[in-house]
Amino acid sequence: MTAEVITEASTAAARVERVIMRAAMFFRVSGLLQIAVVVTLAAGRYPHLGWTFALIAAVIVESAILTEACRRAGRLLPAWTTADVLMCGAGLWAGAALTAPTDGHTWVHFMYPFTLITSIGIGLYYRRLRTVIYMTLLLAGSYALSAHVLHRDPLWNVTPNSASYFANTVVAWLVARQLRSSGKDADRNRAQAVARADELAQERERARHARLLHDRVLQSLETLARGDWLPDANLRAHLAAEASWLRALVEGTPLDQPDDLLTALQTVVQRWARTGLRVDFNSTQLHDALDWRKNLTVSLVEALADATGEALANVAKHAGVDSATVRITVTDRELIVSILDHGRGFDQTTARRGIGLAQSITMRMNGVGCQAQVNSAPGNGTYVELCVPRTAC
C-alpha cells in the first residue's frame, strides 16, 4: 500500500477509549480532592477519626490501583470497573457508619459525593444502557439503604439523592456513546480515504505505463502489422492480434472476464486478427458504459459475440478485403454493435450467401430478444447492425 497503514493503536476508536479512560480518572481525582477538603475542614465531626482515615486510605489505594491498571491498558477495564462499583457500594455503608446521623445528609458523609462523582465512570465504560442501569441501581441502592438504615433518613429524602446517580451515569453513557460512534465514523472514513488513495495511485501508475506502451510498443506493432514492412502475411496477422490484445490492455479492458461483453468482443476480434483480417475495434463507449456491461446477461454476451464473429467470417471469406470495422455505440435506450466492410458486397435479393448471413444473425439475435439488420449491395460492402434494447437486459 502506498498510504499509511492503520494500526489498532492509531485508530480514532482507540483514541476515543483513551480519552474516555482519562475523563473517568480525572473525575476520580476530583472526587479524592473533595474528600481531602471535607476531611480537612470537618475532621472534628467524625466520631471515629482513625477508622475514617483508614477508609480514606482504602479509597485512595483502590483508586491508585484502578488508575494504573487502566492507564496501562489505555482504556477502562471491565473487571476493574465492576470491582470499583462494589468497592464504592461497600464504602457507602462504611462511610455512613463512620458519620454521625446528624451529618448523614451533609458533605461530611464524603462517600456520597465521592461516589456521585465517580459514578460517571459507570456511564463511560459500559456499552449497554441496561448494564449501566443495573450498576447504577447497585450504587444508588447502597446509598439509600445505608442512609435509611444507619442514619434513619426518610425515604422521601434519600430517593432524590439516589436519583442523582442515574442522572450522572445516563448522561455519561450518552456522551460516551456519541464519542465512540464518532471514532468509528472517523476510522471508516479514514479507511475509505486510504483505499481511494491506493486506487488513485494504482490508476496513475497504470495510466503512465499505458501511455508508454501506447506511444512506443503499440504504435510500432500496429505499424508493422498494417504496413508493407513485413512480407510474411502470417507474421503480420500475428502482430495484428498481439497489437489488438495490447490495445485492450492499455485501454483497461477486463481480459480475464469472459462473460463481459468487452472481453468477449475483444476475443472475437483477436481470433480473426490472427487469420490476417485487420479489424478496427472501436470500443470506447462500451468501455465507459459500466452499467450496461454489468446488466448484460451471459446469453446476450454470447449472442453478440457469435453474431459479430459470423459477420467477420463473412468479411474474411467473401468480401474480398482484409479489413473491417467493429464499432460499439451506447445510448440510454440501446446498445448497438456494428460491423462494416468496404468489400464487394452482394445482392440481398439473389445471393444465397447474403440471405444465409442475414437469416443466421437475425435468428441468433431474435432468440435473446434483440434485433439484427444486414445491409449490402454489390460493390458497396456490407453493414451489419446488432441492437440490444435496454428492456432486453
DAUR-V938284 format. One record per pair of residues at least 4 apart in sequence whose ideal C-beta (glycine too) atoms are under 8 Angstrom apart, sorted by the first residue. I is the first residue (numbers start at 1). J is the second residue. If there is no record, write none. Layout:
BEGIN
i=I j=J
i=I j=J
END
This chain:
BEGIN
i=1 j=5
i=1 j=194
i=1 j=198
i=2 j=197
i=2 j=198
i=2 j=201
i=3 j=193
i=3 j=194
i=3 j=197
i=3 j=198
i=3 j=201
i=4 j=194
i=6 j=10
i=6 j=11
i=6 j=187
i=6 j=190
i=6 j=191
i=6 j=194
i=7 j=11
i=8 j=14
i=9 j=14
i=9 j=74
i=10 j=14
i=10 j=15
i=11 j=15
i=11 j=183
i=11 j=187
i=12 j=16
i=12 j=182
i=12 j=183
i=12 j=184
i=12 j=186
i=12 j=187
i=12 j=190
i=13 j=17
i=13 j=180
i=13 j=183
i=13 j=184
i=13 j=186
i=13 j=187
i=14 j=18
i=14 j=74
i=14 j=75
i=14 j=183
i=15 j=19
i=15 j=183
i=16 j=20
i=16 j=179
i=16 j=180
i=16 j=182
i=16 j=183
i=17 j=21
i=17 j=74
i=17 j=75
i=17 j=76
i=17 j=180
i=17 j=183
i=18 j=22
i=18 j=74
i=18 j=75
i=19 j=23
i=19 j=179
i=20 j=24
i=20 j=75
i=20 j=76
i=20 j=124
i=20 j=125
i=20 j=176
i=20 j=179
i=20 j=180
i=21 j=25
i=21 j=70
i=21 j=71
i=21 j=73
i=21 j=74
i=21 j=75
i=21 j=76
i=21 j=124
i=22 j=26
i=23 j=27
i=23 j=120
i=23 j=124
i=24 j=28
i=24 j=70
i=24 j=76
i=24 j=118
i=24 j=120
i=24 j=121
i=24 j=124
i=24 j=125
i=25 j=29
i=25 j=67
i=25 j=70
i=25 j=71
i=26 j=30
i=27 j=31
i=27 j=117
i=27 j=118
i=27 j=120
i=27 j=121
i=28 j=32
i=28 j=63
i=28 j=66
i=28 j=67
i=28 j=117
i=28 j=118
i=28 j=121
i=29 j=33
i=30 j=34
i=30 j=117
i=31 j=35
i=31 j=113
i=31 j=114
i=31 j=115
i=31 j=117
i=31 j=118
i=32 j=36
i=32 j=59
i=32 j=60
i=32 j=63
i=32 j=114
i=33 j=37
i=34 j=38
i=34 j=107
i=34 j=110
i=34 j=113
i=34 j=114
i=34 j=117
i=35 j=39
i=35 j=56
i=35 j=59
i=35 j=110
i=35 j=114
i=36 j=40
i=37 j=41
i=38 j=42
i=38 j=107
i=38 j=108
i=38 j=110
i=38 j=113
i=39 j=43
i=39 j=46
i=39 j=52
i=39 j=53
i=39 j=56
i=39 j=110
i=42 j=46
i=42 j=103
i=42 j=107
i=42 j=108
i=43 j=49
i=45 j=100
i=45 j=103
i=45 j=108
i=46 j=52
i=46 j=98
i=46 j=99
i=46 j=100
i=46 j=108
i=47 j=98
i=47 j=100
i=48 j=52
i=48 j=98
i=49 j=53
i=50 j=54
i=51 j=55
i=51 j=98
i=52 j=56
i=52 j=98
i=53 j=57
i=54 j=58
i=55 j=59
i=55 j=91
i=55 j=94
i=55 j=95
i=55 j=98
i=55 j=111
i=56 j=60
i=56 j=110
i=57 j=61
i=58 j=62
i=58 j=91
i=59 j=63
i=59 j=91
i=59 j=111
i=59 j=114
i=60 j=64
i=61 j=65
i=62 j=66
i=62 j=84
i=62 j=87
i=63 j=67
i=64 j=68
i=65 j=69
i=66 j=70
i=66 j=80
i=66 j=83
i=66 j=84
i=67 j=71
i=68 j=72
i=69 j=73
i=69 j=77
i=69 j=80
i=70 j=74
i=70 j=75
i=70 j=76
i=70 j=77
i=70 j=80
i=73 j=77
i=76 j=80
i=76 j=81
i=76 j=121
i=76 j=124
i=76 j=125
i=77 j=81
i=78 j=82
i=78 j=125
i=79 j=83
i=80 j=84
i=81 j=85
i=81 j=121
i=81 j=122
i=81 j=125
i=81 j=126
i=82 j=86
i=82 j=135
i=83 j=87
i=84 j=88
i=84 j=118
i=84 j=121
i=85 j=89
i=85 j=122
i=85 j=135
i=85 j=138
i=85 j=139
i=86 j=90
i=86 j=138
i=87 j=91
i=88 j=92
i=88 j=111
i=88 j=114
i=88 j=115
i=88 j=118
i=88 j=119
i=88 j=139
i=88 j=142
i=89 j=93
i=89 j=138
i=89 j=139
i=89 j=141
i=89 j=142
i=90 j=94
i=90 j=142
i=91 j=95
i=91 j=111
i=91 j=114
i=91 j=115
i=92 j=96
i=92 j=111
i=92 j=112
i=92 j=115
i=92 j=139
i=92 j=142
i=92 j=143
i=92 j=146
i=93 j=97
i=93 j=142
i=93 j=146
i=93 j=150
i=94 j=98
i=94 j=111
i=95 j=99
i=95 j=109
i=95 j=110
i=95 j=111
i=95 j=112
i=95 j=146
i=96 j=104
i=96 j=109
i=96 j=111
i=96 j=146
i=96 j=147
i=96 j=150
i=96 j=151
i=97 j=146
i=97 j=150
i=99 j=103
i=99 j=104
i=99 j=108
i=99 j=109
i=99 j=151
i=100 j=104
i=100 j=108
i=101 j=150
i=101 j=151
i=101 j=152
i=103 j=108
i=103 j=109
i=104 j=109
i=104 j=147
i=104 j=150
i=104 j=151
i=104 j=153
i=105 j=109
i=105 j=147
i=105 j=151
i=105 j=153
i=105 j=157
i=105 j=161
i=107 j=112
i=107 j=113
i=110 j=114
i=111 j=115
i=112 j=116
i=112 j=143
i=112 j=161
i=113 j=117
i=114 j=118
i=115 j=119
i=115 j=139
i=115 j=143
i=115 j=165
i=116 j=164
i=116 j=165
i=116 j=168
i=117 j=168
i=119 j=123
i=119 j=136
i=119 j=139
i=119 j=165
i=119 j=168
i=119 j=169
i=120 j=124
i=120 j=168
i=120 j=169
i=120 j=172
i=121 j=125
i=121 j=172
i=122 j=126
i=122 j=132
i=122 j=135
i=122 j=136
i=122 j=139
i=122 j=169
i=122 j=172
i=122 j=173
i=123 j=132
i=123 j=136
i=123 j=168
i=123 j=169
i=123 j=170
i=123 j=171
i=123 j=172
i=123 j=173
i=123 j=174
i=123 j=175
i=123 j=176
i=124 j=172
i=124 j=173
i=124 j=175
i=124 j=176
i=125 j=176
i=126 j=131
i=126 j=132
i=126 j=135
i=126 j=173
i=127 j=131
i=127 j=177
i=127 j=180
i=128 j=132
i=129 j=133
i=129 j=170
i=129 j=173
i=130 j=134
i=131 j=135
i=132 j=136
i=132 j=169
i=132 j=170
i=132 j=173
i=133 j=137
i=133 j=166
i=133 j=169
i=133 j=170
i=134 j=138
i=135 j=139
i=135 j=169
i=136 j=140
i=136 j=165
i=136 j=166
i=136 j=169
i=136 j=170
i=137 j=141
i=138 j=142
i=139 j=143
i=139 j=165
i=140 j=144
i=140 j=162
i=140 j=163
i=140 j=165
i=140 j=166
i=141 j=145
i=141 j=162
i=142 j=146
i=143 j=147
i=143 j=158
i=143 j=161
i=143 j=162
i=143 j=165
i=144 j=148
i=144 j=155
i=144 j=158
i=144 j=159
i=144 j=161
i=144 j=162
i=145 j=149
i=146 j=150
i=146 j=151
i=147 j=151
i=147 j=153
i=147 j=157
i=147 j=158
i=147 j=161
i=148 j=152
i=148 j=153
i=148 j=154
i=148 j=155
i=148 j=158
i=153 j=157
i=153 j=158
i=154 j=158
i=155 j=159
i=157 j=161
i=158 j=162
i=159 j=163
i=160 j=164
i=162 j=166
i=163 j=167
i=164 j=168
i=165 j=169
i=166 j=170
i=167 j=171
i=168 j=172
i=169 j=173
i=170 j=174
i=171 j=175
i=172 j=176
i=173 j=177
i=174 j=178
i=175 j=179
i=176 j=180
i=177 j=181
i=178 j=182
i=179 j=183
i=180 j=184
i=181 j=185
i=182 j=186
i=183 j=187
i=184 j=188
i=185 j=189
i=186 j=190
i=187 j=191
i=188 j=192
i=189 j=193
i=190 j=194
i=191 j=195
i=192 j=196
i=193 j=197
i=194 j=198
i=195 j=199
i=196 j=200
i=197 j=201
i=198 j=202
i=199 j=203
i=200 j=204
i=201 j=205
i=202 j=206
i=203 j=207
i=204 j=208
i=205 j=209
i=206 j=210
i=206 j=252
i=207 j=211
i=208 j=212
i=209 j=213
i=210 j=214
i=210 j=249
i=210 j=250
i=210 j=251
i=210 j=252
i=211 j=215
i=212 j=216
i=212 j=217
i=213 j=217
i=213 j=218
i=213 j=246
i=213 j=249
i=213 j=250
i=214 j=218
i=214 j=219
i=214 j=250
i=215 j=219
i=216 j=220
i=217 j=221
i=217 j=246
i=218 j=222
i=218 j=243
i=218 j=246
i=218 j=247
i=218 j=250
i=219 j=223
i=220 j=224
i=221 j=225
i=221 j=239
i=221 j=242
i=221 j=243
i=221 j=246
i=222 j=226
i=222 j=240
i=222 j=243
i=222 j=247
i=223 j=227
i=223 j=229
i=224 j=229
i=224 j=230
i=224 j=236
i=224 j=239
i=225 j=236
i=225 j=237
i=225 j=239
i=225 j=240
i=225 j=243
i=225 j=278
i=226 j=236
i=226 j=240
i=226 j=278
i=230 j=235
i=230 j=236
i=230 j=239
i=232 j=236
i=233 j=237
i=233 j=276
i=234 j=238
i=234 j=276
i=235 j=239
i=236 j=240
i=236 j=276
i=237 j=241
i=237 j=273
i=237 j=274
i=237 j=275
i=237 j=276
i=237 j=277
i=238 j=242
i=238 j=274
i=239 j=243
i=240 j=244
i=240 j=273
i=240 j=274
i=240 j=276
i=240 j=278
i=241 j=245
i=241 j=270
i=241 j=271
i=241 j=273
i=241 j=274
i=242 j=246
i=243 j=247
i=243 j=273
i=244 j=248
i=244 j=266
i=244 j=269
i=244 j=270
i=244 j=273
i=244 j=279
i=244 j=281
i=245 j=249
i=245 j=255
i=245 j=266
i=245 j=270
i=246 j=250
i=247 j=251
i=247 j=281
i=248 j=253
i=248 j=255
i=248 j=266
i=249 j=253
i=249 j=255
i=251 j=283
i=251 j=284
i=251 j=287
i=252 j=287
i=253 j=262
i=253 j=263
i=253 j=266
i=253 j=283
i=253 j=287
i=254 j=260
i=254 j=262
i=254 j=263
i=255 j=263
i=255 j=266
i=256 j=263
i=257 j=263
i=258 j=263
i=258 j=264
i=258 j=267
i=259 j=263
i=259 j=264
i=259 j=298
i=259 j=301
i=260 j=264
i=260 j=293
i=260 j=301
i=261 j=265
i=261 j=286
i=261 j=292
i=261 j=293
i=261 j=296
i=261 j=300
i=261 j=301
i=261 j=304
i=261 j=305
i=262 j=266
i=262 j=283
i=262 j=286
i=262 j=287
i=262 j=293
i=263 j=267
i=264 j=268
i=264 j=301
i=264 j=302
i=264 j=304
i=264 j=305
i=265 j=269
i=265 j=281
i=265 j=283
i=265 j=286
i=265 j=304
i=265 j=305
i=265 j=308
i=265 j=326
i=265 j=328
i=265 j=337
i=266 j=270
i=266 j=281
i=266 j=283
i=267 j=271
i=267 j=305
i=268 j=272
i=268 j=305
i=268 j=308
i=268 j=309
i=268 j=312
i=269 j=273
i=269 j=279
i=269 j=281
i=269 j=312
i=269 j=326
i=270 j=274
i=271 j=275
i=271 j=309
i=272 j=277
i=272 j=279
i=272 j=309
i=272 j=312
i=272 j=313
i=272 j=316
i=273 j=277
i=273 j=278
i=273 j=279
i=275 j=316
i=276 j=316
i=276 j=322
i=277 j=312
i=277 j=315
i=277 j=316
i=277 j=322
i=277 j=323
i=277 j=324
i=278 j=322
i=278 j=323
i=278 j=324
i=279 j=312
i=279 j=323
i=279 j=324
i=279 j=325
i=279 j=326
i=280 j=323
i=280 j=324
i=280 j=325
i=280 j=326
i=281 j=326
i=282 j=325
i=282 j=326
i=282 j=327
i=282 j=328
i=283 j=287
i=283 j=326
i=283 j=328
i=284 j=288
i=285 j=289
i=285 j=328
i=285 j=329
i=285 j=330
i=286 j=292
i=286 j=293
i=286 j=328
i=286 j=330
i=286 j=335
i=289 j=293
i=289 j=330
i=289 j=335
i=290 j=294
i=291 j=295
i=292 j=296
i=292 j=330
i=292 j=335
i=292 j=393
i=295 j=393
i=296 j=300
i=296 j=301
i=296 j=335
i=296 j=388
i=296 j=393
i=297 j=301
i=297 j=368
i=297 j=393
i=298 j=302
i=299 j=303
i=299 j=368
i=300 j=304
i=300 j=368
i=300 j=370
i=300 j=388
i=300 j=392
i=300 j=393
i=301 j=305
i=302 j=306
i=303 j=307
i=303 j=364
i=303 j=365
i=303 j=367
i=303 j=368
i=303 j=370
i=304 j=308
i=304 j=337
i=304 j=365
i=304 j=370
i=304 j=386
i=304 j=388
i=305 j=309
i=306 j=310
i=306 j=364
i=307 j=311
i=307 j=337
i=307 j=361
i=307 j=364
i=307 j=365
i=307 j=372
i=307 j=384
i=307 j=386
i=308 j=312
i=308 j=326
i=308 j=337
i=308 j=339
i=308 j=386
i=309 j=313
i=310 j=314
i=310 j=357
i=310 j=360
i=310 j=361
i=310 j=364
i=311 j=315
i=311 j=339
i=311 j=357
i=311 j=361
i=311 j=382
i=311 j=384
i=312 j=316
i=312 j=324
i=312 j=326
i=312 j=339
i=313 j=317
i=314 j=318
i=314 j=319
i=314 j=353
i=314 j=357
i=314 j=382
i=315 j=319
i=315 j=321
i=315 j=324
i=315 j=339
i=315 j=341
i=315 j=343
i=315 j=382
i=318 j=343
i=318 j=344
i=318 j=346
i=318 j=353
i=319 j=324
i=319 j=341
i=319 j=343
i=319 j=344
i=319 j=345
i=319 j=381
i=319 j=382
i=320 j=343
i=320 j=344
i=321 j=341
i=321 j=342
i=321 j=343
i=321 j=344
i=321 j=381
i=323 j=341
i=323 j=342
i=324 j=339
i=324 j=340
i=324 j=341
i=325 j=338
i=325 j=339
i=325 j=340
i=325 j=341
i=326 j=337
i=326 j=338
i=326 j=339
i=327 j=337
i=327 j=338
i=327 j=340
i=328 j=335
i=328 j=336
i=328 j=337
i=328 j=338
i=329 j=335
i=329 j=336
i=329 j=338
i=330 j=335
i=330 j=336
i=331 j=335
i=332 j=390
i=333 j=389
i=333 j=390
i=334 j=387
i=334 j=388
i=334 j=389
i=334 j=390
i=335 j=387
i=335 j=388
i=336 j=385
i=336 j=386
i=336 j=387
i=336 j=388
i=337 j=385
i=337 j=386
i=337 j=388
i=338 j=383
i=338 j=384
i=338 j=385
i=338 j=386
i=339 j=382
i=339 j=383
i=339 j=384
i=340 j=381
i=340 j=382
i=340 j=383
i=340 j=384
i=341 j=381
i=341 j=382
i=342 j=381
i=343 j=381
i=343 j=382
i=344 j=378
i=344 j=379
i=344 j=381
i=345 j=376
i=345 j=377
i=345 j=378
i=345 j=379
i=345 j=380
i=345 j=381
i=345 j=382
i=346 j=351
i=346 j=353
i=346 j=354
i=346 j=376
i=346 j=377
i=346 j=378
i=346 j=382
i=347 j=351
i=347 j=354
i=347 j=376
i=347 j=377
i=347 j=378
i=348 j=354
i=348 j=355
i=348 j=358
i=348 j=374
i=348 j=375
i=348 j=376
i=348 j=377
i=351 j=355
i=352 j=356
i=353 j=357
i=354 j=358
i=354 j=374
i=354 j=376
i=354 j=382
i=355 j=359
i=356 j=360
i=357 j=361
i=357 j=374
i=357 j=384
i=358 j=362
i=358 j=372
i=358 j=374
i=359 j=363
i=360 j=364
i=361 j=365
i=361 j=372
i=361 j=374
i=361 j=384
i=361 j=386
i=362 j=366
i=362 j=371
i=362 j=372
i=362 j=373
i=362 j=374
i=363 j=367
i=364 j=368
i=364 j=372
i=365 j=370
i=365 j=371
i=365 j=372
i=365 j=386
i=365 j=387
i=366 j=370
i=366 j=371
i=366 j=372
i=368 j=392
i=369 j=389
i=369 j=391
i=369 j=392
i=370 j=386
i=370 j=387
i=370 j=388
i=370 j=389
i=370 j=392
i=371 j=386
i=371 j=387
i=371 j=389
i=372 j=384
i=372 j=385
i=372 j=386
i=372 j=387
i=373 j=384
i=373 j=385
i=373 j=387
i=374 j=382
i=374 j=383
i=374 j=384
i=374 j=385
i=375 j=382
i=375 j=383
i=375 j=384
i=375 j=385
i=376 j=380
i=376 j=381
i=376 j=382
i=376 j=383
i=388 j=392
i=388 j=393
END
